[in-house]
Amino acid sequence: MTSATLPATAAVAASEENPWARAWRRLRRRKGAMLGLAIVALFVVVAVFAPLIAPYDPIATSWSAVRKAPSWAHWLGTDEVGRDILSRIIFGARASLSAGVVSVGIAVGIGVPLGLLAGYAGGWIDALLSRVVDAMLAVPFLILAIALAAFLGPSLSNAMIAIGVTATPIIVRLTRGQTLAARVEDYVEAARAVGNPRWRIALRHILPNIVPPLLVQASLAVAGAIIAEAALSFLGLGQQPPSPSWGSMLNSSQRFIAQAPWMAFWPGFAIFLAVLSFNLLGDGLRDALDPRHR
C-alpha cells in the first residue's frame, strides 16, 4: 500500500465506523465530559447501593448528637435532631436522581411524539400544538412546576410529574424543529417516493436521525430537574420528612446557618456537584454527537 492510498483508506474506514462508536471516541477526548460522566456514575452507584454505603440510618435520631460538627464519628456532622448528614446525603441522592431521570423521561415520552407529530403533519395540528407550547413556555419553568406540584399535592412522585410536564414544551419544540429540518432531506424524499406510509417515514427515517440533539437536551434537562426537585423539596412540595432529600435538608438547615453551617453546606454542595456533572456531560455529548465536528 502506497502512501497516497493511506488517506483514502482512512477516510473509508472512518465513514464505515459505527456513528455511536465515533461519538464515544470523540467524547473520550473531552476531559470535562469524562469528569462529568465519572461523577454521574459515582452518584448512581451511591444511590443504588445507599443501604450498603451509608454508615447510619438516615432517619434515626440521637438527642445526644444534635448539631455536632464533623468528626470521626460523623464525617459531615449531624443535623438538628442528631441524624447523620452523610447518610442523609447518600440516601437523598436517590430522590434527586430519581426526580431528574423520571421527570425527564416523562417529558421525553410526551414531548417527542407530540413534536414529531407537529413537525411532520403540519397544518392545523402543528398550529394548535405550537400555540399550546408557546402558552406553557410563557410561564417561568419553576413557577409552573410549583403550581402543578401544589395542585397535585406534596410528594416526590407528584413533584416528578410536575417537573416532567413543565419540561415537556422544551422537548416538543426541539423535536418539532429537528423534524422540520429532517423531513426535507433527500433520504426522506426517497422513502416517500418508494411508497412508505407517513408513520413509517416518521418513525423509521426521521426519528432515528433526530435522536442525538434530543439526547443532549435530555442530559441537560436532568440537571434542571434536579434543581427543580430541590426547590420543590425546599418549599415542602417534594420529598416529605423524615425521608431525606437535598432540598428538604436545605430547608431544615436555614434556621441554623450561624450555629451549624455544615448542615446547609453539604446538601448544597451535593446539588452543585450533581448539576455541574450533568452539564459537563451534556456539553461533551453536544460536541461528540455533532456531525459537523472535526
Kinemage of the C-alpha trace (Angstrom):
@kinemage 1
@onewidth
@group {chain A} dominant
@subgroup {mainchain}
@vectorlist {calphas} color= white
{ca met a 1} P 0.000 0.000 0.000
{ca thr a 2} L 1.478 3.335 -1.072
{ca ser a 3} L 1.431 6.491 0.999
{ca ala a 4} L -1.045 8.050 -1.450
{ca thr a 5} L -3.670 5.426 -0.691
{ca leu a 6} L -3.399 5.753 3.101
{ca pro a 7} L -5.606 8.882 3.437
{ca ala a 8} L -8.256 7.356 1.184
{ca thr a 9} L -8.238 4.124 3.189
{ca ala a 10} L -8.513 6.056 6.458
{ca ala a 11} L -11.403 8.084 5.085
{ca val a 12} L -13.266 4.939 4.011
{ca ala a 13} L -12.688 3.333 7.419
{ca ala a 14} L -13.931 6.468 9.179
{ca ser a 15} L -17.060 6.593 7.027
{ca glu a 16} L -17.821 2.927 7.772
{ca glu a 17} L -17.306 3.340 11.548
{ca asn a 18} L -20.359 2.997 13.722
{ca pro a 19} L -21.623 6.526 14.479
{ca trp a 20} L -22.102 5.743 18.176
{ca ala a 21} L -18.560 4.343 18.395
{ca arg a 22} L -17.295 7.506 16.716
{ca ala a 23} L -19.265 9.648 19.185
{ca trp a 24} L -17.809 7.695 22.124
{ca arg a 25} L -14.297 8.178 20.728
{ca arg a 26} L -14.901 11.919 20.484
{ca leu a 27} L -16.416 12.032 23.959
{ca arg a 28} L -13.380 10.337 25.494
{ca arg a 29} L -11.174 13.150 24.211
{ca arg a 30} L -13.012 15.721 26.330
{ca lys a 31} L -11.709 15.694 29.862
{ca gly a 32} L -14.571 17.806 31.206
{ca ala a 33} L -17.186 15.458 29.774
{ca met a 34} L -15.413 12.375 31.110
{ca leu a 35} L -15.125 14.007 34.525
{ca gly a 36} L -18.863 14.724 34.445
{ca leu a 37} L -19.577 11.135 33.373
{ca ala a 38} L -17.425 9.783 36.216
{ca ile a 39} L -19.234 11.933 38.808
{ca val a 40} L -22.637 10.947 37.419
{ca ala a 41} L -21.633 7.278 37.583
{ca leu a 42} L -20.467 7.809 41.172
{ca phe a 43} L -23.811 9.351 42.141
{ca val a 44} L -25.666 6.463 40.502
{ca val a 45} L -23.588 3.875 42.374
{ca val a 46} L -24.099 5.746 45.656
{ca ala a 47} L -27.861 5.943 45.083
{ca val a 48} L -28.226 2.280 44.113
{ca phe a 49} L -26.100 0.922 46.962
{ca ala a 50} L -27.121 3.514 49.561
{ca pro a 51} L -28.118 0.931 52.229
{ca leu a 52} L -24.667 -0.647 51.977
{ca ile a 53} L -22.688 2.611 51.862
{ca ala a 54} L -24.466 4.786 54.422
{ca pro a 55} L -22.868 4.450 57.887
{ca tyr a 56} L -26.117 5.217 59.764
{ca asp a 57} L -29.857 5.017 59.357
{ca pro a 58} L -30.763 8.295 57.611
{ca ile a 59} L -33.901 8.843 59.702
{ca ala a 60} L -32.557 7.648 63.074
{ca thr a 61} L -32.392 10.496 65.592
{ca ser a 62} L -29.997 10.894 68.516
{ca trp a 63} L -30.572 13.647 71.054
{ca ser a 64} L -27.032 13.232 72.327
{ca ala a 65} L -25.625 14.180 68.902
{ca val a 66} L -27.685 17.248 67.996
{ca arg a 67} L -25.894 19.627 65.579
{ca lys a 68} L -22.495 18.044 66.113
{ca ala a 69} L -19.642 19.337 63.958
{ca pro a 70} L -17.910 16.955 61.511
{ca ser a 71} L -15.890 14.335 63.380
{ca trp a 72} L -14.631 10.770 63.021
{ca ala a 73} L -17.997 9.506 64.241
{ca his a 74} L -19.982 11.698 61.828
{ca trp a 75} L -17.804 12.753 58.895
{ca leu a 76} L -20.153 15.523 57.720
{ca gly a 77} L -21.707 16.314 61.102
{ca thr a 78} L -25.280 15.892 62.303
{ca asp a 79} L -28.484 17.899 61.911
{ca glu a 80} L -30.931 19.483 64.340
{ca val a 81} L -32.216 16.134 65.637
{ca gly a 82} L -28.932 14.219 65.568
{ca arg a 83} L -29.284 12.489 62.205
{ca asp a 84} L -26.077 11.734 60.304
{ca ile a 85} L -25.758 14.182 57.386
{ca leu a 86} L -23.560 11.897 55.280
{ca ser a 87} L -26.150 9.113 55.437
{ca arg a 88} L -28.938 11.534 54.556
{ca ile a 89} L -26.998 12.904 51.583
{ca ile a 90} L -26.320 9.361 50.344
{ca phe a 91} L -29.997 8.428 50.556
{ca gly a 92} L -31.001 11.877 49.275
{ca ala a 93} L -29.170 11.074 46.036
{ca arg a 94} L -31.929 8.558 45.337
{ca ala a 95} L -34.611 11.234 45.450
{ca ser a 96} L -32.672 13.749 43.375
{ca leu a 97} L -31.512 11.330 40.681
{ca ser a 98} L -34.930 9.669 40.528
{ca ala a 99} L -36.575 13.048 40.107
{ca gly a 100} L -34.121 14.004 37.375
{ca val a 101} L -34.370 10.790 35.371
{ca val a 102} L -38.096 10.093 35.822
{ca ser a 103} L -39.225 13.659 35.149
{ca val a 104} L -37.070 13.903 32.023
{ca gly a 105} L -38.391 10.503 30.963
{ca ile a 106} L -41.934 11.853 31.307
{ca ala a 107} L -41.010 14.940 29.288
{ca val a 108} L -39.368 12.881 26.528
{ca gly a 109} L -42.177 10.316 26.479
{ca ile a 110} L -44.782 13.047 25.955
{ca gly a 111} L -42.767 15.639 24.069
{ca val a 112} L -41.117 13.536 21.371
{ca pro a 113} L -44.350 12.041 19.913
{ca leu a 114} L -46.097 15.433 20.009
{ca gly a 115} L -43.145 17.239 18.460
{ca leu a 116} L -42.780 14.565 15.787
{ca leu a 117} L -46.486 14.812 15.010
{ca ala a 118} L -46.429 18.618 14.850
{ca gly a 119} L -43.310 18.782 12.700
{ca tyr a 120} L -44.264 16.097 10.203
{ca ala a 121} L -48.038 16.515 9.970
{ca gly a 122} L -48.011 20.313 9.821
{ca gly a 123} L -51.246 22.201 9.162
{ca trp a 124} L -53.727 22.836 11.961
{ca ile a 125} L -52.149 20.136 14.143
{ca asp a 126} L -48.837 21.965 14.110
{ca ala a 127} L -50.536 25.309 14.730
{ca leu a 128} L -52.570 24.002 17.670
{ca leu a 129} L -49.667 22.220 19.381
{ca ser a 130} L -47.344 25.178 18.813
{ca arg a 131} L -49.772 27.605 20.451
{ca val a 132} L -50.180 25.316 23.476
{ca val a 133} L -46.410 25.026 23.778
{ca asp a 134} L -45.990 28.794 23.463
{ca ala a 135} L -48.541 29.345 26.214
{ca met a 136} L -46.729 26.944 28.554
{ca leu a 137} L -43.331 28.457 27.770
{ca ala a 138} L -44.715 31.908 28.583
{ca val a 139} L -44.874 30.845 32.249
{ca pro a 140} L -41.488 30.572 34.024
{ca phe a 141} L -40.378 26.966 34.447
{ca leu a 142} L -40.161 26.934 38.233
{ca ile a 143} L -43.393 28.869 38.741
{ca leu a 144} L -45.333 26.383 36.621
{ca ala a 145} L -43.689 23.434 38.416
{ca ile a 146} L -44.612 24.894 41.825
{ca ala a 147} L -48.206 25.468 40.707
{ca leu a 148} L -48.587 21.911 39.385
{ca ala a 149} L -46.922 20.376 42.449
{ca ala a 150} L -49.160 22.388 44.782
{ca phe a 151} L -52.231 21.292 42.791
{ca leu a 152} L -51.241 17.600 42.826
{ca gly a 153} L -50.145 17.586 46.466
{ca pro a 154} L -46.793 17.424 48.252
{ca ser a 155} L -44.921 14.199 47.480
{ca leu a 156} L -41.876 13.125 45.481
{ca ser a 157} L -43.952 11.327 42.828
{ca asn a 158} L -46.159 14.376 42.276
{ca ala a 159} L -43.065 16.567 42.096
{ca met a 160} L -41.686 14.296 39.354
{ca ile a 161} L -44.928 14.596 37.401
{ca ala a 162} L -44.979 18.378 37.809
{ca ile a 163} L -41.370 18.754 36.662
{ca gly a 164} L -41.905 16.354 33.750
{ca val a 165} L -44.995 18.170 32.483
{ca thr a 166} L -43.258 21.526 32.868
{ca ala a 167} L -40.212 20.351 30.890
{ca thr a 168} L -42.329 18.853 28.084
{ca pro a 169} L -42.746 22.054 25.983
{ca ile a 170} L -38.967 22.363 25.520
{ca ile a 171} L -38.778 18.787 24.216
{ca val a 172} L -41.794 19.351 21.953
{ca arg a 173} L -40.266 22.471 20.426
{ca leu a 174} L -36.859 20.846 19.893
{ca thr a 175} L -38.384 17.726 18.336
{ca arg a 176} L -40.610 19.798 16.056
{ca gly a 177} L -37.680 21.905 14.843
{ca gln a 178} L -35.499 18.874 14.155
{ca thr a 179} L -38.382 17.145 12.358
{ca leu a 180} L -38.995 20.173 10.143
{ca ala a 181} L -35.326 20.148 9.158
{ca ala a 182} L -35.202 16.380 8.591
{ca arg a 183} L -38.392 15.942 6.558
{ca val a 184} L -36.943 17.851 3.586
{ca glu a 185} L -33.778 15.750 3.443
{ca asp a 186} L -33.105 13.537 0.442
{ca tyr a 187} L -33.430 10.265 2.334
{ca val a 188} L -36.949 11.243 3.474
{ca glu a 189} L -37.918 12.208 -0.060
{ca ala a 190} L -36.569 8.876 -1.294
{ca ala a 191} L -38.542 6.970 1.333
{ca arg a 192} L -41.669 8.868 0.344
{ca ala a 193} L -41.038 8.204 -3.351
{ca val a 194} L -40.924 4.416 -2.898
{ca gly a 195} L -44.325 4.460 -1.190
{ca asn a 196} L -43.547 4.285 2.517
{ca pro a 197} L -46.518 5.337 4.659
{ca arg a 198} L -46.225 8.564 6.633
{ca trp a 199} L -45.996 6.856 10.018
{ca arg a 200} L -43.146 4.630 8.823
{ca ile a 201} L -41.220 7.589 7.451
{ca ala a 202} L -41.613 9.444 10.728
{ca leu a 203} L -40.633 6.506 12.948
{ca arg a 204} L -38.031 4.716 10.818
{ca his a 205} L -36.348 7.547 8.927
{ca ile a 206} L -36.845 10.829 10.787
{ca leu a 207} L -36.855 9.798 14.461
{ca pro a 208} L -33.501 7.915 14.469
{ca asn a 209} L -31.806 10.908 12.861
{ca ile a 210} L -33.016 13.418 15.458
{ca val a 211} L -32.034 11.333 18.499
{ca pro a 212} L -28.590 12.973 19.078
{ca pro a 213} L -29.884 16.508 19.814
{ca leu a 214} L -32.676 15.017 21.931
{ca leu a 215} L -30.108 13.028 23.906
{ca val a 216} L -28.081 16.159 24.554
{ca gln a 217} L -31.162 18.110 25.638
{ca ala a 218} L -32.246 15.271 27.922
{ca ser a 219} L -28.882 15.196 29.698
{ca leu a 220} L -29.035 18.951 30.249
{ca ala a 221} L -32.672 18.717 31.361
{ca val a 222} L -31.741 16.251 34.102
{ca ala a 223} L -29.603 18.971 35.696
{ca gly a 224} L -32.530 21.396 35.596
{ca ala a 225} L -34.853 18.752 37.031
{ca ile a 226} L -32.501 18.137 39.970
{ca ile a 227} L -32.546 21.859 40.780
{ca ala a 228} L -36.332 21.944 40.408
{ca glu a 229} L -36.778 18.952 42.731
{ca ala a 230} L -34.503 20.582 45.310
{ca ala a 231} L -36.522 23.796 45.053
{ca leu a 232} L -39.827 21.953 45.461
{ca ser a 233} L -38.496 19.972 48.429
{ca phe a 234} L -37.175 23.201 49.939
{ca leu a 235} L -40.700 24.621 49.700
{ca gly a 236} L -42.238 21.475 51.174
{ca leu a 237} L -43.756 20.249 47.882
{ca gly a 238} L -41.317 17.417 47.156
{ca gln a 239} L -39.894 14.631 49.289
{ca gln a 240} L -41.618 14.739 52.674
{ca pro a 241} L -39.778 14.460 56.017
{ca pro a 242} L -38.322 12.424 57.527
{ca ser a 243} L -37.289 10.887 54.174
{ca pro a 244} L -34.029 12.546 53.103
{ca ser a 245} L -33.800 14.942 50.183
{ca trp a 246} L -31.157 17.533 49.416
{ca gly a 247} L -33.762 20.265 49.094
{ca ser a 248} L -35.543 19.402 52.347
{ca met a 249} L -32.166 19.281 54.101
{ca leu a 250} L -31.522 22.834 52.956
{ca asn a 251} L -34.951 23.842 54.212
{ca ser a 252} L -34.334 22.439 57.699
{ca ser a 253} L -30.840 23.943 57.881
{ca gln a 254} L -31.830 27.548 57.164
{ca arg a 255} L -32.615 28.178 60.841
{ca phe a 256} L -29.176 27.007 61.953
{ca ile a 257} L -26.863 28.646 59.399
{ca ala a 258} L -24.925 30.539 62.077
{ca gln a 259} L -24.736 27.687 64.609
{ca ala a 260} L -24.237 24.733 62.221
{ca pro a 261} L -23.195 25.874 58.715
{ca trp a 262} L -22.283 22.319 57.715
{ca met a 263} L -25.983 21.433 57.682
{ca ala a 264} L -26.505 23.698 54.651
{ca phe a 265} L -23.094 23.378 53.006
{ca trp a 266} L -23.054 19.648 52.268
{ca pro a 267} L -26.504 19.256 50.643
{ca gly a 268} L -25.867 22.466 48.692
{ca phe a 269} L -22.511 21.110 47.547
{ca ala a 270} L -24.144 17.825 46.506
{ca ile a 271} L -26.684 19.708 44.373
{ca phe a 272} L -23.908 21.825 42.846
{ca leu a 273} L -21.763 18.791 42.028
{ca ala a 274} L -24.630 16.799 40.500
{ca val a 275} L -25.835 19.690 38.343
{ca leu a 276} L -22.280 20.541 37.235
{ca ser a 277} L -21.562 16.940 36.258
{ca phe a 278} L -24.712 16.640 34.127
{ca asn a 279} L -23.954 19.974 32.452
{ca leu a 280} L -20.390 18.897 31.667
{ca leu a 281} L -21.660 15.599 30.284
{ca gly a 282} L -24.319 17.328 28.190
{ca asp a 283} L -21.810 19.801 26.794
{ca gly a 284} L -19.490 16.957 25.847
{ca leu a 285} L -22.324 14.996 24.232
{ca arg a 286} L -23.257 18.041 22.172
{ca asp a 287} L -19.755 18.180 20.691
{ca ala a 288} L -19.394 14.407 20.321
{ca leu a 289} L -22.730 13.943 18.533
{ca asp a 290} L -22.367 16.958 16.236
{ca pro a 291} L -21.878 15.589 12.678
{ca arg a 292} L -20.132 18.828 11.691
{ca his a 293} L -17.403 18.255 14.291
{ca arg a 294} L -13.855 17.867 13.045
